[in-house]
Amino acid sequence: MTIESNFLNYAAEKLSQLCGRVETCLGKLTPDQIWMRGTENQNAVGNLVLHLSGNVRQWILTGVGGAPDNRIRDKEFSARGGMEAEALGRLLRGTVEEALVIIRSLPHERLAERTTIQGHDVSLLEAIFHVVEHFSGHTSQIIFITKALTGEDLGFYSYLSKPQPHAGKTA
């Protein structure tokens, strides 16, 4: 496997994994919790999901895939409700699935191609890396909010609690 293939596969896998974690969180929260803000300077989980969808759409679907850019970023943060968990999850999953098709089918020689997204001159590799990094950061926020509101261990790393066989140990 080439480094380019490795990068594109890992980016797609990580983006899908993170999307799944956000969907898990949405399923644990009540409608009020999804749109709850501590203060006006904080974002609700619902706003973060709208923002992630907008970011993926603008950076991957538009910046890498060439779709029209119709993002209105401020609306992602000004929303105060109007979408339930299932609709937010469908929106995010649909956007991510479209992005995964683009990422997985991107010819390697295009990774160095330059584009301008939100006024930033970036390579397509940088655009993809930005989206995965950005998605990861906001997913961590959503996980923290979900744990704080529910008191639950979401189980994303439960496999690490199981006894692991020691390397080199023979029976």
C-alpha positions as CSV (number, residue, x, y, z in Angstrom):
1,M,0.0,0.0,0.0
2,T,1.3,3.4,-0.9
3,I,1.5,6.2,1.6
4,E,-1.2,8.0,-0.4
5,S,-3.5,5.1,-0.2
6,N,-2.7,4.7,3.5
7,F,-3.5,8.3,4.2
8,L,-6.8,8.3,2.2
9,N,-8.0,5.0,3.8
10,Y,-7.1,6.1,7.3
11,A,-8.8,9.5,6.8
12,A,-12.0,7.8,5.6
13,E,-12.0,5.2,8.4
14,K,-11.4,7.8,11.1
15,L,-14.1,10.2,9.7
16,S,-16.6,7.3,9.7
17,Q,-15.6,6.2,13.2
18,L,-15.9,9.8,14.6
19,C,-19.3,10.2,12.9
20,G,-20.4,7.0,14.6
21,R,-19.4,8.3,18.0
22,V,-21.4,11.5,17.4
23,E,-24.4,9.4,16.4
24,T,-24.0,7.4,19.6
25,C,-24.0,10.6,21.7
26,L,-27.0,11.9,19.9
27,G,-28.8,8.7,20.8
28,K,-28.1,9.2,24.5
29,L,-29.3,12.8,24.8
30,T,-32.8,14.2,25.1
31,P,-34.0,16.9,22.7
32,D,-33.5,19.5,25.4
33,Q,-30.0,18.3,26.1
34,I,-29.1,18.4,22.4
35,W,-29.9,22.1,22.2
36,M,-28.8,23.1,25.7
37,R,-26.2,25.8,26.1
38,G,-24.4,26.7,29.3
39,T,-24.0,30.3,28.1
40,E,-24.5,32.2,24.9
41,N,-20.7,31.7,24.3
42,Q,-21.1,28.0,24.3
43,N,-22.4,25.7,21.6
44,A,-25.0,23.1,22.0
45,V,-24.4,19.6,20.7
46,G,-27.0,20.4,17.9
47,N,-24.9,23.4,16.8
48,L,-21.7,21.3,16.7
49,V,-23.4,18.7,14.6
50,L,-24.7,21.3,12.1
51,H,-21.2,22.8,12.1
52,L,-19.5,19.5,11.4
53,S,-21.9,18.8,8.5
54,G,-21.2,22.3,7.1
55,N,-17.5,22.0,7.5
56,V,-17.3,18.6,5.8
57,R,-19.6,19.8,3.0
58,Q,-17.5,22.9,2.4
59,W,-14.1,21.4,2.7
60,I,-14.6,18.0,1.1
61,L,-17.7,18.0,-1.1
62,T,-16.9,21.5,-2.4
63,G,-13.2,22.0,-1.9
64,V,-12.1,18.5,-3.0
65,G,-15.1,17.3,-4.9
66,G,-16.1,20.5,-6.7
67,A,-19.7,20.7,-5.5
68,P,-21.3,24.2,-5.3
69,D,-20.6,26.0,-2.0
70,N,-23.8,27.1,-0.4
71,R,-22.7,27.0,3.2
72,I,-24.0,29.7,5.6
73,R,-21.7,29.1,8.5
74,D,-23.4,31.5,10.9
75,K,-26.6,29.6,10.7
76,E,-24.9,26.5,12.2
77,F,-24.3,28.4,15.4
78,S,-27.4,30.5,15.5
79,A,-29.8,27.5,15.5
80,R,-31.6,27.0,18.8
81,G,-33.5,23.8,18.0
82,G,-35.7,22.6,15.2
83,M,-33.9,19.3,14.6
84,E,-34.3,16.1,16.6
85,A,-31.5,13.6,17.2
86,E,-32.5,11.3,14.3
87,A,-32.6,14.2,11.8
88,L,-29.2,15.5,13.0
89,G,-27.7,12.1,12.8
90,R,-29.1,11.5,9.3
91,L,-27.8,14.9,8.1
92,L,-24.3,14.3,9.5
93,R,-24.1,10.6,8.3
94,G,-25.3,11.6,4.8
95,T,-22.7,14.3,4.5
96,V,-19.9,12.1,5.8
97,E,-20.9,9.3,3.5
98,E,-20.7,11.7,0.5
99,A,-17.3,12.8,1.7
100,L,-16.1,9.2,2.1
101,V,-16.9,8.5,-1.6
102,I,-14.8,11.5,-2.6
103,I,-11.9,10.6,-0.3
104,R,-11.8,6.9,-1.2
105,S,-11.9,7.6,-4.9
106,L,-9.5,10.5,-5.0
107,P,-6.7,9.9,-7.5
108,H,-3.4,10.1,-5.6
109,E,-1.9,12.6,-7.9
110,R,-4.6,15.1,-6.9
111,L,-3.4,15.2,-3.2
112,A,-0.9,17.9,-4.1
113,E,-3.5,19.9,-6.1
114,R,-4.2,23.4,-4.6
115,T,-7.6,24.9,-3.9
116,T,-9.0,27.8,-1.9
117,I,-11.4,27.0,0.9
118,Q,-12.7,29.7,3.3
119,G,-9.9,32.0,1.9
120,H,-7.2,29.4,2.7
121,D,-4.9,28.2,-0.1
122,V,-4.5,24.5,0.7
123,S,-3.6,21.2,-1.0
124,L,-6.3,18.6,-1.2
125,L,-4.3,16.5,1.3
126,E,-4.4,19.5,3.7
127,A,-8.1,19.9,3.2
128,I,-8.8,16.3,4.1
129,F,-6.4,16.4,7.1
130,H,-8.1,19.6,8.3
131,V,-11.6,17.9,8.1
132,V,-10.5,14.9,10.1
133,E,-8.7,17.0,12.7
134,H,-11.6,19.4,13.0
135,F,-14.1,16.6,13.2
136,S,-12.1,14.9,15.9
137,G,-11.9,18.1,18.0
138,H,-15.6,18.7,18.0
139,T,-16.4,15.0,18.5
140,S,-14.4,15.2,21.7
141,Q,-16.5,18.2,22.8
142,I,-19.7,16.3,22.0
143,I,-18.4,13.2,24.0
144,F,-17.5,15.4,26.9
145,I,-20.9,17.1,26.9
146,T,-22.7,13.8,26.6
147,K,-20.7,12.3,29.5
148,A,-21.4,15.4,31.6
149,L,-25.1,15.3,31.0
150,T,-25.7,11.6,31.2
151,G,-23.0,10.4,33.6
152,E,-22.5,7.4,31.3
153,D,-19.3,5.7,30.2
154,L,-19.9,5.6,26.4
155,G,-17.8,2.5,26.0
156,F,-15.7,3.6,23.1
157,Y,-12.5,2.2,24.7
158,S,-14.0,-0.6,26.7
159,Y,-11.9,-3.2,24.9
160,L,-8.8,-1.7,26.6
161,S,-10.2,-2.8,30.0
162,K,-10.1,-6.5,29.0
163,P,-7.0,-8.5,30.0
164,Q,-4.6,-8.6,27.1
165,P,-2.3,-11.5,26.5
166,H,1.3,-10.7,27.1
167,A,3.6,-10.5,24.1
168,G,6.0,-13.3,23.9
169,K,4.2,-15.4,26.5
170,T,4.0,-19.1,25.6
171,A,1.6,-21.6,26.9
